[in-house]
Amino acid sequence: MNDFAQFSAQQLTRRTFLGKTGAGIGSFALASLLSPDLGLAAAPGARGKGLLQTLHFAPKAKRVIYLTMAGGPSHLETLDYKPKLAAMHGQPMPESMTRGQQIAQLQGQKLLCHGPQFPFQKFGKSGAEISEIFPQIGGVADELCIIRSMTSDAINHDPAHMFMNTGSQIAGRPSMGAWVTYGLGSDSQDLPGFVVLTSLGRGGQNQPIAARQWASGFLPSRFQGVHLRGKGDPVLYLTNPPGVNRGQQQELIKTINSINAKHDALVDDPEIATRIAQYEMAFQMQASVPELTDVSGEPQSILDLYGCKPGDGSFASNCLLARRLAERGVRFIQLYHKDWDHHGGLKQGIAYKAEEVDRASAALIKDLKQRDMLKDTLVVWGGEFGRTPMSQGGDGRDHHNKGFSIWMAGGGIQPGTTYGATDELGYAAVENPVEVHDLHATMMRLLGIDHKKLSYRFQGRDFRLTDVKGHVMEKILV
């Protein structure tokens, strides 16, 4: 008896024999190498299928593109104009607003009002007030719903990113993209259901974005996001080594997965099934990813629309890749553009960021609409928190979580609208305050999911993305 057979005999229990004899998820995943459609017909949660076989609501959106402005963009220079703050520039901040409040790095300092650094304009038929340094986003204002009353529980970058992504400041919880693919699966057979792209422009604040921001937490690991790089090989180690062709690689994967499937039939470990599925996905991606990132077939008019140079790793290039990923059935696409953390040099820093994201953000909306995809693609634009109405060091703003702005478009969102408001100085949300859990609940509703019903049992408790909170923003839905 060889070693594997001896191990098999030792490990074969009545439970695993009855539960896994001959055929299981491992066998299905292995067989789908030869018959891709078989994988789509496998048990709930298998590649291509989500847990929900029947949605709770008629979905308005099929997919999400989440444009994350990492670092905390100032709402006061982007989407929330405050003429009263401009009039009070340099004057003391009213103590009644700030007394006893959490102010990240301004505790004990003299708090002076810092007026908006750029004029605002009214755009479109909706008359949305947007900073004049975002003329292209202003040009699609009638497609947007601007939310000016976002709040967050976190006030420092990493926990705020975790809270925005997972609904918790505690590491180890699944990200929103993982929850969505867990519930809905993917419409793509040869790309992951959840893809992440990152970019860095001018400014120098290259704060790291931890991979746990797109992790699957306690969900099966096949639902975690896959990070595609904007420069060089999109995925490291995806190409075959010299001397190995695609046929040889397929035989190797079939052999590895055959061994894994035998082991899975004995021990009933979900992570072995994940390993099988991920070997398969990696093999499929060897063909699909080069085709995805080769934009040579895109017309020059599209490249000009986004203002991108293919392969430069810019936010603009990533926006074009996001549209291509959406076309290919990827369920959740998240872009991170770094360096919005302007404790100093606010005016120049915001101008740099506007130059880098304005055109491409608007181009994504226009491109999706002309392809008849905006109606079922939910696009979200925003950071992990906002900035204070008070100055820091004379020419910057500190972290701020009591009121900030984002915008949403497409996928069932009421276009040309504004929701919520902050006070006259932009300090706190005072009209229709929106918590992160409310944003998640609304996103889930648009995808056809009742956020209270998509849960996962872990350590004796049923967890969900919105925890025990979350209210759908009914007024912004079509």
N, C-alpha and C positions, 0 to 999 in steps of 0.2 A: 504494500500500500504506500503510495507516494505521500509526501508531506501534506499536500493540499487535501487529498482524500482523507488522510488521518484527521486533519483539522476539521473537515466537513463532518465526519462521523461524530467527533466530540461535540460539535456545536449544534447538530441537528436536534432540536427539541420538538416536543409535540406541538407547541404553539407555532413555531416557525414552519413546521411541516404542514400543518393545516392551513396556515395563512399564506404560504408562499410556494407550495409545491409546484414546480414545473414552470409557472408563469406568474410574473408580477410586474411591477413598474419597471424593474431593471430589464426584464425581457422585452417589454414594450419599447423602452428607450433604445435598446440595442437594435431591435427589428426596424425601428424608424430610420436607421441609417440606410436601409435598403428600400423602405417604403415610407416616405415622409408623411403621407396622409394618415398612417397608422398612429403616429405620435399625436395628431390632432384629435384622434378618437379615443385617446387613453383616458385614464381616470382624471377627475377634477384635480387641478393643480399641476398636471403634466404640462410639458412645453406646448404652448399654443392655447391651452385652456386655463381659465381661471377657476377659482372656487365657485363662483356664482354661475350656475347654469341658466338661471332666470334672473334678470335684473329687477330691482325693486321699483324703478321708475323708467319711463321711456327716456332713453338718453338723448341729450342735446349735443354732447361732445363724444367723440370716439378716442380722442388723444389729448395730451397736454404738452405744451411747450412752455417751460418755466424759465424766464430770463432773470437770473439772480444777479443783482448789482451788489457784489460782495464788499462789505466795508461800511455800509450804512449811508446811502445817499441822503443829502439834505433835502427834505421836502420843501424847504423855504427858498431853494434855488431851482426847483424843478416843477412841482405840481401844486403848490399851496401858497398863493400870494397873500401877503399880509401887509397892507398899506399902513396899518397902525404900528406895526413893528418898524417899518421904514421911518415913520415919523418920530419914533422914540429911540432911534439909533444913538448909542452912546449914553443914554440915560439909564439909571438903575432899574433893574428888573423888579417889578412889584413883588415885595416879600410875601404878600398874601398868596401868590401862586406857588412859591418855591419852599416855603417854610415846612420843615419836616419831610421834604420829598427826597427821593433817591436821585442824586445827581452824580453821575459816575466819577469824574475827576475834577469837579468844580467845588467840592465841599470846602467850606471855609473861605472861599475866594469872593472878592467883590464881583457881583453879577451885573453885567451891563448888557443892555439890549444890543443886538447886532442885526441891523436891517438886511433885507434881501440884497444880494450883490448884483442882481440883474433885473431889468424890467420884465414884466409879464405882458403877454398879448392874449387877446381873445381869438380863438381859432374855430373855423367851421361854422355850420349853422347852429350848432349847440352852444357856441360862444364860450367854450371851455378855456379857462385861464391857464396857460402853460408858459413857462419861462421862454423868452425869445431865443435862448441858445439851443432850443429843441424845435426848430422850425419844421423838420420832417415829421417828428411825432405829432406836432401841431397839425400838420397836413392830413393826418388820419384821425384827428380828434373825434370826428363823427362816428368812428368805429369803436371808440374806447368808452369804458366806464371807469372814471377816476374815483378811487376810494381815498378820502382824505382823513379818515378817522381810524386808521390801523393802530393797534397797540400791541405790545409784547410784554411778557413777564421778565425777559432777560435784558441786560444792559451792557454786557461785554460780548465780543464777537463770537467766540466759539460756542458758548452756551446759547447765544441768540440764534446762530445758524442751526444748532441742534433743535431749538424750540420751533423755529420756522419749518424745519424739515421733518421733524418727528412728533411735534406736539409735546415734547418733554425736554427738560434740561438735563435729564439723566442719560448718560451714554448707554448704548446698547439697545435702544428702541428702534424699530424699523422706520425707515424713511418713507415719506409720502409716495415716492415712486415705487418703492417695494410693496406698499399696501395696495396701490392701484394695480400693479401687475399680478399680485397675489389674488386679487378679486376678479380681475378681468382677463388675465393672460395677455398674450401678444397676438397681433395679426400677422406677424412676420415669422416665416419658417427658418430664415437664415441670418437673422439679426436678433440681438437681445431685446427684450421687451422694455428695458429701462437703460437709457444711454446718457452719459454725462460728458460735457465738453467744457474746457476751461480756457480762459484767455487773460492776458495781462497787457495793458497799454502803458502809456507814459505816466510817470508820477513816482515810481520807485517803491511804493508800499506793497511789496509782494508778499502779503500775509498768506501763510499756507491755508489751504482748504483741506481739512482732514477727510480721508476716504470714508470715515464713519458717517459723514453727512449723506452718503448715498448707500449706506449699508442696509442689509436686510434684518439686522438685529436677531430676534428670536424666530423670525420666519425662516423657512428653508432658504439656504444660501443662493439658490438659483434665481431668487427674486431681487438680489442686490443689483445696483447699477453697474454698468460697465463703462469705464473711463476711456474714451477715445482721444488720442493726442492729436493736436492740430498740426504738429510738425513731425517729420520723420515717419517711422512706422506708426500707423494709427493705434495698433495694439502690439505691445512688445511680445516677441517670441511667437508671433502668429505665423510667420513665414517658415517654410521648411528649411532645414539645414542643407548645405551643399551636398549634392548627390542623392537626395531623397525626393522622389517625384510624388505627385498627388495620389497615384494608385498605391504606392508603397505606404504612404501615410494613412490611407484608408484601411489597408490591411492591418497596420499596427494598431489603429484605434479599435477596429473590430476585435482584435485579439485582447486588448486591454479591457474593453467593455465586456467581453465574454467572461473573463475572469471576475470582473467586478459583479456581473450579474449572478454568477454562481455564488459568490460571497453574500450578495444581497438576498438571495433566495433562502439563505440559512439564518442570517442574523437580523433581517428586517430593519435595517438602518436607513432612514430617509436620506442621510447625507451620501450614502453610496449611490442611491438612485440619482441624486443631484450630480455626483461626480460623473456618472454615465452620461447624463443629459448635457453636462458642460463639455465633456470631450466631444460629443456630437456637435454641439453648438460651435465649438472652436473650429472643428473641421469645416462646417458650413461657412463660417466667417472667413476662412482662408480665401474663399472665392467671392463672398459678398462684400467684404469691407474694401478691398481694392476698387471694386466697381463703384461703391458708394462714394469714396473719396476722390475718384477721378471725375472732375467736373468739366473736362474738356468738351463734353457734348452739350454743355449749357450754352445758350446763345449769349453773345457779347452784351446784349441788352439786359440780360439778367445779372451778369457780373457787374455791369455799370449800375444797375438798380441798387444792389447791395454795397457797391463800392469796395469790392474785395479783390485781393490777389490770391488765387487758389494756392493753398499750401502754406500760407504765411502764419497760420495759427491765430489770426485776429478774430475779434468778436464778429466782424462782418462775415468772414469765411465760415465761422461756426453757425451763424444764422442761416446761411445757405445750406450747410450740411443738415441743420435741424429740419428745414423743409424737405430735403431729400430723405431723411430718416422717417419723417411723417408719411411721406408718399409710400414708403416701403413697409408700413405697418407697425413701426415702433410705437408703443403705447405712451411712454412717458420720456420726454427729452428735456434735460435740464442743462442750461448754460450758466456758467459762472464767469462774470467779468470782474476782475479784482481792482483794488486801489481806489475805493470810494471813501477811505477813512481820512477825512480832512480836518485834523486837529489844528492845522496851520496851513497857510497858503490856499485858503478855501476858494477864492475867486479863480485863480489860475487852475487849480486842481479840478474844479467842476467844469471849467471850460474845456480842459483836456478830455474829460470823460464824455461830455456832450458830443464832442467831435468824433469820439470813437464809437458811440452807441446810437446816436440819433438816427442817422441814415439807415443803418442796418435794421434797427428795431422797426422802423416804419416800413422798410422794404419787405420784411417778413410778413407784415399785415397785408400789404398790397399784393405780394406774390401769392399768398394763400388765397386771397379773395379772387384773384383772376383765375385761379385753378379750381374755384368752387370748393375750396377746402376750409375756408375760415369759418363757415357755418357749423362745422363739426370738429373744429380744432380750438381748444381753449388756450389762449395765450395770456400769461401772467408776467408782469414786469415790476420788480421791486427789490428792496434790500431786506436785511435782517432787523433793522430799526432805522430811526431817523437821526436828526441832529438838533441840538439845543438852540433856542432863540437867543441865547446868551453867547457872548464871545469867549473864546479860549485863546489866550495869548494875543488878543487883539485882531487876529485875522483867520480864526478857525472856529469850529463848533465841536462840542463834545457829543458823546453818545446820548441818545434820547429814545425812550421807549413808550412815552405817554401819548404820543400822537405823531403819525407819519403817513406817507402816501404811497400807494401803489396804483397801477392800472391793470385792467383786465379787458380782454376783447375776444370776440368770436364765441363759438360753442355754446350758445344759449344765453349769452350776456346781453343785457339791454344796451344798445349802442348809443353814443352821444349823450351820456348821462354822468352825473356827479353824485356821489353818495357820501354822506357824513361830512363832518366839519370839525376843525379844531377851534379853539378860542381865538380872539383877535390878535394874539401874539404868536399863535402857532405852538403853544406849549402843551396843551392837553386836548384830547378828543372830547367834545362836548355834545355832538349831535350824532346819533347812531354809532356809538363806539363799536369797533370791530376787533374781536380777539382773533388770534391765530387759529384757534379751534373753529371759529366761525368761517374763516377762509377755507379751511380744510373741509368742513361740512358742506359748504357751497360747491366746492370743486367736486366732491364725491357725488352730490346730487346731480350735477350736470352730466356726470358720467353714468348716471342711472343707478347709483348706489345710495342706500340709506346708511349714513355713517354710523348709526346706532346698531346696525345689524351685521356689519362686516367686522368680525372679531377673531381673535386667535387665543386659544387657551395656553397659558404659560405659567408655570409654577403655581398652579391652583387658582389662577384668576383669568377672566376673559379680558384681554386687552383690545383696544381699538385705537385708530389714529387720533381721534378726538377725545380720548380718555373718557371722562364722565361729563364733558362739556360740549360746546358747539351748537350753534344755531344757524340754519341756512338763511342767507340774505335774500329773502324772497323778492324784495323790491327791485333787485338788480337783474332778475331773470326775465327772459322773454316770455 
